[in-house]
Amino acid sequence: MSALKVLIFDDQANVVEALRLLFEVHDIPVMVASSADDLIERLRCEEIGVVIQDMNFSPNETSGEEGTALFRRIRQVDSQVPVLLITAWASLETAVKLVKEGATDYLSKPWDDHKLVTMVGNLMRMQALQIENQRLQDRRRGDRQALAEHHNLCGLVYESEAMHKVVNLALNVADSDAPVMITGPSGCGKEKIAEIIQANSPRSKGPFVRVNLGALPEQLMESELFGAEPGAYTGLKGRTTGRFEAAEHGTLFMDEIDSLSLSSQVKLLRVVQSGEYQRLGSSTTRTADTRLISATNADLKENIAEGSFREDLFYRLNVVELRVPPLHERPDDIPILARHFLQRFAGTEETPRLTEDALAALVAHPWPGNIRELENRMQRAILVRRGRDVDRDALDLTPVTNSDGGKRTAPRAAAAGGRGGGDTDRNQRDRIEAALLSAGGVVSQAAGQLGLSRQALYRKMSRLGIVMERKPRA
């Protein structure tokens, strides 16, 4: 990046020369505009770090109206460049008003050379960082657009570099048939990543079958996965098709893989190892032609250590691991997702605008329920907002509380490169308790917020020792 310059515009030649010499002595590049129009043209064409403009530049003009008009033209061209206003006492009040409109500061004649050089130096450094950051964002946006043009991203909405890396890795592994395990907390978008893998794989024209293992009763697990013959169990009169058979020539996505009992894990391991299975009640061996993608919000290596998950099954399913980060680890995604949900829930109406205080609240919130919680808040905001815009009050974001009753501003993030990339028990406990608090203790609502079935949430609560306190009715 070429060196940023200070752009000076003042009708008094002695003022311009004094400023030029002052900055050049301190190795700060200077550019002088000959008129207001010249200033605007240079701002469009050059990389400017700071603009220093006079408030009055016509003979006998002292009102500051010229400076006000020029400042507003500058903001139309560049909303971020720092602007310092040179003023005499006659136009001081106008300069103060412009500072409220977004000007950086004003200089009263005569100025303090040391303070001015220090201020301009700091502003130049900040502007250089902003320009570099904008270039980085533009480059990333271009990368995302190129990715979307050449691949099916299944409507995924994101802005962050963290999610861009996940999407890139998902696309890299899509061509193979290797089993993939997607880890991350509930509601962070694991199923969407599985959809992207399927949609960009050689199996894209085949079925994409989803099964939430946490929602299946243990006694029906085998028949649900592998199918059953008539009479295989009491009351079954016809043949049932299992998920493996339904996903023939396609992809089977098994969510909440950690919910499988050890006996069910043994049966799944046989299929993964040999590619063969039998319907319940049948002795005929069938061959599975299915790509397997599993997902979990648990730390399976912890489960292995505890003896609740088979190590051999883990390594069969976890040939490639994709960790989807929680929403609080990718704050760049929050505004774009919030606007996406507002647009969806607004329907045919004009999409409401998020106020600055609402955006700040959204980014600061820890989002224990991740994207599902954000979606819920946006749907509520559409319904309860008082005006056209969505403000902080419409979001009704409840402070998240730890199990010991203390408030926290964000959930504990799993350590980088942590075991399995999933949640620790403490993380899971915090998220479940936060969801229960947000839902007022209604388990079904908390389960929906966490993306779990009611039964799966009860199982996790039991394992983690979370007990609901039931108060007697008055």
URPE-V693128 format. One record per residue. N is the residue number from 1. PSI is psi in degrees with one decimal (none if undefined). BURIAL is # if it has 16 or more other ideal C-beta (glycine too) atoms within 10 Angstrom, else .. Layout:
BEGIN
n;psi;burial
N;PSI;BURIAL
N;PSI;BURIAL
END
This chain:
BEGIN
n;psi;burial
1;131.4;.
2;158.4;.
3;134.8;.
4;153.8;#
5;154.4;#
6;125.7;#
7;118.2;#
8;136.3;#
9;116.1;#
10;143.0;#
11;-12.2;.
12;115.7;.
13;-35.4;.
14;-34.0;.
15;-45.3;#
16;-44.7;#
17;-39.6;.
18;-43.1;.
19;-42.0;#
20;-47.6;#
21;-41.2;.
22;-46.6;#
23;-38.3;#
24;-35.8;.
25;-31.7;.
26;20.3;.
27;36.6;.
28;115.0;#
29;142.5;.
30;144.3;#
31;136.3;#
32;130.9;#
33;139.6;#
34;-16.6;.
35;171.9;.
36;-42.0;#
37;-39.0;.
38;-38.8;.
39;-46.8;#
40;-40.8;#
41;-42.2;.
42;-36.2;#
43;-35.1;#
44;-34.3;.
45;-25.2;.
46;162.3;.
47;104.9;.
48;131.9;#
49;-38.0;#
50;140.0;#
51;129.9;#
52;113.7;#
53;146.3;#
54;154.2;#
55;-22.1;#
56;126.7;#
57;23.2;#
58;150.0;.
59;136.2;.
60;12.3;.
61;124.0;#
62;1.5;.
63;-23.2;.
64;1.7;#
65;-36.0;.
66;-44.6;#
67;-37.2;#
68;-46.2;#
69;-41.1;.
70;-43.0;#
71;-41.8;#
72;-31.8;.
73;-40.6;.
74;-44.5;#
75;-28.1;#
76;-32.6;.
77;-42.9;.
78;110.7;.
79;-7.4;.
80;-25.0;.
81;133.4;#
82;137.0;#
83;121.8;#
84;133.6;#
85;128.5;#
86;124.3;#
87;151.9;#
88;172.1;.
89;-31.5;.
90;-30.2;.
91;17.6;#
92;-43.4;.
93;-40.8;.
94;-40.0;#
95;-40.6;#
96;-40.3;.
97;-39.5;.
98;-31.8;#
99;-38.3;.
100;-27.2;.
101;-9.9;.
102;-1.8;.
103;150.2;#
104;-47.0;#
105;176.3;.
106;153.0;#
107;124.9;#
108;135.5;.
109;135.1;.
110;154.0;.
111;166.4;#
112;115.0;.
113;-46.6;.
114;-46.2;.
115;-39.5;.
116;-45.9;#
117;-41.8;.
118;-46.3;.
119;-47.2;#
120;-40.4;#
121;-44.0;#
122;-42.7;.
123;-37.7;#
124;-42.4;#
125;-42.1;.
126;-41.5;.
127;-37.6;#
128;-41.8;.
129;-41.7;.
130;-41.5;.
131;-43.8;#
132;-39.8;.
133;-39.8;.
134;-39.4;.
135;-40.7;.
136;-43.2;.
137;-41.8;.
138;-40.8;.
139;-42.7;.
140;-39.5;.
141;-39.6;.
142;-39.4;.
143;-41.9;.
144;-41.7;#
145;-40.5;.
146;-38.4;.
147;-44.6;.
148;-30.2;.
149;-30.1;.
150;-8.0;.
151;160.2;#
152;108.1;.
153;8.1;#
154;33.7;.
155;13.6;.
156;131.2;#
157;119.7;.
158;162.4;#
159;-22.0;#
160;153.9;#
161;-32.8;.
162;-44.8;#
163;-31.0;#
164;-39.1;#
165;-40.2;.
166;-45.0;#
167;-43.3;#
168;-43.6;.
169;-38.9;#
170;-41.6;#
171;-34.1;#
172;-35.4;.
173;-6.3;#
174;-34.3;#
175;-24.4;.
176;174.1;.
177;10.6;.
178;138.8;.
179;140.7;#
180;137.9;#
181;127.1;#
182;122.5;#
183;161.0;#
184;163.2;#
185;163.6;#
186;139.5;#
187;11.9;#
188;-6.1;#
189;25.1;#
190;-40.4;#
191;-35.7;#
192;-38.3;#
193;-39.2;#
194;-39.8;#
195;-41.3;#
196;-41.7;#
197;-47.8;#
198;-45.8;#
199;-23.2;#
200;15.9;#
201;167.1;#
202;-13.6;.
203;15.9;#
204;-27.3;.
205;-8.5;.
206;175.6;#
207;150.2;.
208;104.3;#
209;125.8;#
210;140.5;#
211;126.1;#
212;101.7;#
213;-27.0;#
214;-19.8;#
215;-5.3;#
216;130.5;#
217;144.0;.
218;-38.0;.
219;-16.5;.
220;0.8;.
221;-47.3;#
222;-45.7;#
223;-33.8;#
224;-37.6;#
225;-40.9;#
226;-6.2;#
227;171.0;#
228;147.2;#
229;157.0;#
230;135.5;.
231;2.7;.
232;-29.3;#
233;163.2;.
234;128.1;.
235;-9.2;.
236;112.1;.
237;-25.5;.
238;166.6;.
239;138.1;.
240;142.3;#
241;126.0;.
242;169.7;#
243;-33.7;#
244;-42.2;#
245;-39.6;#
246;-28.8;.
247;14.7;#
248;129.4;#
249;12.0;.
250;-141.3;#
251;137.4;#
252;119.9;#
253;113.6;#
254;103.7;#
255;155.7;#
256;49.2;#
257;-24.9;#
258;-14.2;#
259;-12.6;#
260;135.9;#
261;164.6;.
262;-36.6;.
263;-38.7;.
264;-32.3;#
265;-37.7;#
266;-43.2;.
267;-39.1;#
268;-39.0;#
269;-39.9;#
270;-41.9;.
271;-43.3;#
272;-39.4;#
273;-47.4;.
274;-19.0;.
275;16.9;.
276;150.1;.
277;167.7;#
278;140.3;#
279;149.2;#
280;127.9;#
281;5.7;#
282;149.5;.
283;2.4;.
284;127.0;.
285;130.5;.
286;152.1;#
287;131.5;.
288;119.4;#
289;76.9;.
290;138.0;#
291;132.7;#
292;127.8;#
293;125.4;#
294;161.4;#
295;150.4;#
296;150.8;#
297;8.8;#
298;163.7;#
299;96.2;#
300;-26.8;#
301;-32.5;#
302;-41.4;#
303;-37.5;#
304;-44.6;#
305;-34.2;.
306;-13.7;.
307;12.7;.
308;-3.3;#
309;136.3;#
310;131.4;#
311;-38.6;.
312;-36.1;.
313;-38.8;#
314;-48.0;#
315;-25.0;.
316;-39.4;#
317;-25.9;#
318;49.1;#
319;-42.2;.
320;130.0;#
321;132.8;.
322;119.0;#
323;118.2;#
324;117.6;#
325;149.9;#
326;161.7;#
327;-35.0;#
328;-15.6;#
329;-5.5;#
330;67.2;#
331;-22.7;#
332;-23.5;#
333;-18.6;#
334;-50.7;#
335;-43.1;.
336;-36.1;.
337;-41.6;#
338;-44.6;#
339;-35.8;#
340;-45.9;#
341;-37.6;#
342;-43.1;#
343;-41.9;.
344;-46.3;.
345;-20.6;#
346;-23.6;.
347;-124.5;.
348;-10.0;.
349;165.2;.
350;134.5;.
351;125.0;.
352;156.2;#
353;142.3;.
354;126.4;#
355;165.2;#
356;-40.1;.
357;-31.3;.
358;-44.0;#
359;-42.9;#
360;-40.6;.
361;-38.7;#
362;-45.0;#
363;-31.8;.
364;-21.5;.
365;142.1;#
366;-15.3;#
367;64.0;#
368;-26.9;#
369;3.5;#
370;-138.9;#
371;-34.6;#
372;-39.6;#
373;-41.9;#
374;-43.1;#
375;-42.9;#
376;-42.9;#
377;-36.8;#
378;-38.0;#
379;-40.9;.
380;-43.5;.
381;-39.1;#
382;-37.0;#
383;-33.6;.
384;-4.7;.
385;146.3;#
386;-29.9;.
387;-156.4;.
388;-33.3;.
389;161.7;.
390;115.5;#
391;-178.1;#
392;-39.5;#
393;-34.8;.
394;-22.1;#
395;-33.3;#
396;54.6;.
397;118.3;#
398;131.4;.
399;138.0;.
400;137.7;#
401;137.7;.
402;168.3;.
403;-21.6;.
404;5.6;.
405;-5.1;.
406;143.5;.
407;149.5;.
408;155.7;.
409;-17.1;.
410;148.7;.
411;156.7;#
412;125.8;.
413;143.5;.
414;143.7;#
415;142.8;.
416;132.0;.
417;19.9;.
418;168.3;#
419;119.7;.
420;-9.4;#
421;8.6;#
422;-164.0;#
423;143.7;#
424;166.2;#
425;-38.2;.
426;-42.0;.
427;-46.2;#
428;-43.4;#
429;-45.1;#
430;-44.7;#
431;-41.5;#
432;-43.9;#
433;-37.8;#
434;-40.1;#
435;-40.3;#
436;-39.6;#
437;-45.1;.
438;-33.8;#
439;6.3;#
440;26.7;.
441;1.6;.
442;110.2;.
443;-40.7;#
444;-38.9;.
445;-41.5;#
446;-39.2;#
447;-43.6;#
448;-38.8;#
449;-32.9;#
450;-6.0;#
451;28.2;#
452;159.1;#
453;162.0;#
454;-42.6;.
455;-40.7;.
456;-38.2;#
457;-41.3;#
458;-40.2;.
459;-42.7;#
460;-40.6;#
461;-40.6;#
462;-43.6;.
463;-36.1;#
464;-2.7;.
465;29.3;.
466;120.3;#
467;129.0;.
468;126.8;.
469;116.8;.
470;121.2;.
471;138.6;.
472;144.6;.
473;145.7;.
474;none;.
END
